[in-house]
Amino acid sequence: MHTGSDERDGAAAAAGAEPGERELGSRAPGFIKASKPLHLSWQVGVFVVGLAVVGAGVIMLPLPGPGWLVIFAGMAIWATEFVWAQLVLRWTKRKVTEAAQRALDPKVRRRNIILTTIGLIIVGVLLGIYLWKFGLVMPWKIDQ
């Protein structure tokens, strides 16, 4: 193995990363990193674009649209430049993976199926009572 990759894996493990995850830090091109003012303006630009995308996602939460997906896209934009956003995305990915594993657990699936079935039975009974009491009347055939 190359010693440089061993050092990066060690640094990633020290930062709480899994082996094979990307290194923390800026992913700006080398010529941008070489100039301090250019790199700072690059970071400001990335922050503003990420903020606009996250803001659009927050607006989409109560409105129609993929709000959470857009918020995570904005976080991914920030993660190209900022370590804190990279750590937030790693934590989120880890939690989503854990939730998916829990959802695939046979006991949890069985419980969810049972609860869903009970809920559907309750809704069906309530709908049946409503129809028995009031009947099925279409809105466009109401006699005034």
C-alpha positions as CSV (number, residue, x, y, z in Angstrom):
1,M,0.0,0.0,0.0
2,H,1.0,3.6,-0.5
3,T,2.0,5.3,2.8
4,G,0.1,8.4,1.9
5,S,-3.2,6.5,1.7
6,D,-2.4,4.9,5.1
7,E,-1.9,8.4,6.6
8,R,-5.2,9.6,5.1
9,D,-7.1,6.5,6.4
10,G,-5.6,7.2,9.9
11,A,-6.6,10.8,9.7
12,A,-10.1,9.8,8.6
13,A,-10.4,7.3,11.4
14,A,-9.3,9.9,13.9
15,A,-12.0,12.3,12.6
16,G,-14.6,9.6,13.1
17,A,-14.9,8.5,9.5
18,E,-15.2,5.0,8.2
19,P,-12.4,3.6,6.2
20,G,-12.9,4.5,2.5
21,E,-14.7,7.8,3.3
22,R,-13.3,11.0,1.7
23,E,-10.9,13.2,3.6
24,L,-12.4,16.2,5.4
25,G,-11.6,19.6,4.1
26,S,-12.0,21.8,1.0
27,R,-12.5,20.2,-2.4
28,A,-11.7,23.4,-4.3
29,P,-9.3,23.1,-7.2
30,G,-5.6,23.5,-6.4
31,F,-5.2,26.9,-8.2
32,I,-8.0,28.3,-6.0
33,K,-6.5,26.9,-2.8
34,A,-3.1,28.5,-3.7
35,S,-4.5,32.0,-3.5
36,K,-5.9,33.0,-0.1
37,P,-8.2,35.8,-1.4
38,L,-9.4,33.6,-4.2
39,H,-10.1,30.7,-1.8
40,L,-11.9,33.0,0.6
41,S,-14.1,34.4,-2.3
42,W,-14.7,30.7,-3.4
43,Q,-15.8,29.8,0.1
44,V,-18.2,32.8,0.2
45,G,-19.6,31.8,-3.2
46,V,-20.1,28.2,-2.1
47,F,-21.8,29.4,1.2
48,V,-24.2,31.8,-0.7
49,V,-25.2,29.1,-3.2
50,G,-25.6,26.5,-0.5
51,L,-27.7,29.0,1.6
52,A,-29.9,29.7,-1.4
53,V,-30.5,26.0,-2.0
54,V,-31.2,25.3,1.7
55,G,-33.5,28.3,1.9
56,A,-35.4,27.0,-1.1
57,G,-35.7,23.6,0.6
58,V,-37.0,25.2,3.8
59,I,-39.6,27.1,1.8
60,M,-40.6,23.8,0.1
61,L,-41.3,22.1,3.5
62,P,-44.8,23.5,3.9
63,L,-45.3,24.0,0.1
64,P,-45.4,21.3,-2.6
65,G,-41.9,20.2,-3.5
66,P,-39.1,17.9,-2.3
67,G,-38.1,20.1,0.7
68,W,-35.9,17.7,2.6
69,L,-34.2,16.5,-0.6
70,V,-33.3,20.1,-1.6
71,I,-32.1,20.9,2.0
72,F,-29.7,17.9,1.8
73,A,-28.6,19.1,-1.7
74,G,-27.7,22.4,-0.1
75,M,-25.8,20.7,2.7
76,A,-23.9,18.7,0.0
77,I,-23.0,21.9,-1.7
78,W,-21.7,23.3,1.7
79,A,-19.9,20.0,2.3
80,T,-17.7,20.6,-0.8
81,E,-16.0,23.3,1.2
82,F,-16.8,23.2,4.9
83,V,-15.8,20.5,7.4
84,W,-18.8,21.1,9.6
85,A,-21.2,20.3,6.7
86,Q,-19.2,17.2,5.9
87,L,-19.5,16.0,9.5
88,V,-23.3,16.7,9.5
89,L,-23.7,14.8,6.2
90,R,-21.7,11.8,7.6
91,W,-23.8,11.8,10.8
92,T,-27.0,12.0,8.7
93,K,-25.9,9.2,6.4
94,R,-25.0,7.0,9.4
95,K,-28.4,7.7,11.0
96,V,-30.3,6.9,7.8
97,T,-28.4,3.7,7.4
98,E,-29.2,2.7,11.0
99,A,-32.9,3.5,10.5
100,A,-33.0,1.4,7.3
101,Q,-31.4,-1.5,9.1
102,R,-33.9,-1.2,11.9
103,A,-36.8,-1.0,9.5
104,L,-35.6,-4.3,7.8
105,D,-35.6,-6.1,11.2
106,P,-38.3,-8.8,11.0
107,K,-39.7,-8.0,14.4
108,V,-40.0,-4.3,13.5
109,R,-41.6,-5.1,10.1
110,R,-44.1,-7.5,11.8
111,R,-45.0,-4.8,14.3
112,N,-45.4,-2.2,11.6
113,I,-47.6,-4.5,9.5
114,I,-49.8,-5.3,12.5
115,L,-50.2,-1.6,13.4
116,T,-50.9,-0.7,9.8
117,T,-53.5,-3.4,9.5
118,I,-55.2,-2.3,12.8
119,G,-55.2,1.3,11.6
120,L,-56.8,0.3,8.2
121,I,-59.5,-1.8,10.1
122,I,-60.3,1.2,12.3
123,V,-60.6,3.5,9.3
124,G,-62.7,1.0,7.4
125,V,-65.1,0.6,10.4
126,L,-65.4,4.4,10.8
127,L,-66.1,4.7,7.0
128,G,-68.7,2.0,7.2
129,I,-70.4,3.7,10.1
130,Y,-70.4,7.0,8.3
131,L,-71.8,5.4,5.1
132,W,-74.5,3.5,7.1
133,K,-75.6,6.6,8.9
134,F,-75.4,9.2,6.0
135,G,-75.2,7.1,2.9
136,L,-73.2,7.8,-0.2
137,V,-74.1,11.2,-1.6
138,M,-72.0,12.6,-4.4
139,P,-71.4,16.4,-4.1
140,W,-72.7,17.2,-7.6
141,K,-76.1,15.4,-6.9
142,I,-77.1,17.2,-3.8
143,D,-80.7,18.4,-3.9
144,Q,-81.0,22.0,-2.5
